[in-house]
Amino acid sequence: MNQFDETMKFSVDDMKTENVKDIMAVVYRTLEERGYNPINQIVGYLQSGDPAYIPRHNEARNRIRHIDRDEIMEVLVRSYIEKEIHE
């Protein structure tokens, strides 16, 4: 069967989730590279909204600022629950 004959499922939420995960991976690696504790820095950013918790290196600060903090928290909580609770 031709792949163009099949109906594809499109989900904006899935695209958002993947975008958030990709950006958070860059931010996490950047924080590690710069010698910071990534968890503490990300939590500080999420609680305060202050982008100074995230370095400019690798465009990490610009990238994380393009995502709403609520979206980041939603993806983090969903990922944790799916991994830890719904094993």
DAGILIN-V580254 format. One record per helix or strand of 2 or more residues. SS is the DSSP state (2 for helix, 1 for strand). FROM is the first residue (numbers start at 1). LEN is the number of residues. Records with the same first field share a line. If there is no record, write none. Layout:
SS = FROM-LEN  FROM-LEN
//
This chain:
2 = 3-3  12-22  38-11  51-3  57-9  69-16
//
